[in-house]
Amino acid sequence: METPVYSIQKINKFYQNGKKENHVLKELCLDIYQNDSLGILGSNGAGKTTLIKIMIGILAPTSGNISFLGNGSGYLTSNGYKSSIGIVLEGNRNLYWYMTIMENLSYFGSLLNVKQKVVRDKAEQLLDLFVLREEKDRKVGYLSRGMQQKVAIMVSLLNDPSVLFLDEPTLGLDVLSKKTMIETIKLLRTQKNITLILTTHQIDVLAALAERVVVLKDGCIKYDSSIEQLRKVYSKAHYTIFFKEGVVEKKVVLEESEAKLFVEKLITNGAHLIAYNREKTELEDIVVEMIKDHENI
């Protein structure tokens, strides 16, 4: 049986706030496998950031176990582990703004124990991939938000990570920059066989980059399966019905079984049916409902 890249077993995380104890993660279990592209969703406070920080080794769980390729939780603080993952956290301060792109790459490469010749060679490839060659000697603080995000991802790739953590990678980007970023990340995953762990509130980004979805609610996993399964199970067909009662035009939206009965009643009562359109629930609507109401999950 395949060994998970991450095996998370019954982890809990408590924060003490004065006399009040905040239980952020509750008996959480999760296995992540090689080449997974996993999207982690949840409302603010659901536990997403805490889970990611535990997985990258900057927080320890209060109880429970987490292993990486069979190595125990202690391995998550080792240099060996840090050299095998790439991280881009939310926000645009993953870089030093007073340094140029090349200076940032050189500096962070040294922190990752990547030889400078290797950094220079990788920089050449990444500058072309992210279309930033003409900007390489500009200070990062003068770059657009989209360019800064590209540089942050370039830095995260210097050590050829087997796992890449992206926290809101397209937040604040314009439409064109977001599209380019998504296409580049997809290309990298294909070329490098990277295991991708993504957190985002943008459902179009989730749909484009993730094949598997985990939904967190109050520190627990409420859903864990593929996006296609999510659509199949939770996307119920519904109908939008336009009709007239006298001179007043009205509209209702109903599920299939209710819609058929409603239309039959309209016709029986002599109302004028204008349109009867079959719709499909959008992925964003499904996710919003799941996060809002855990009884549906």
Helices and strands as residue ranges (DSSP letters): E 6-17, E 20-32, E 37-41, H 48-55, E 63-68, G 73-77, H 79-82, E 85-88, H 101-111, H 116-129, G 133-135, G 140-142, H 145-156, E 163-167, H 175-192, E 195-199, H 203-209, E 212-217, E 220-226, H 227-234, E 237-245, E 248-255, H 256-268, E 272-280, H 283-292, G 294-296
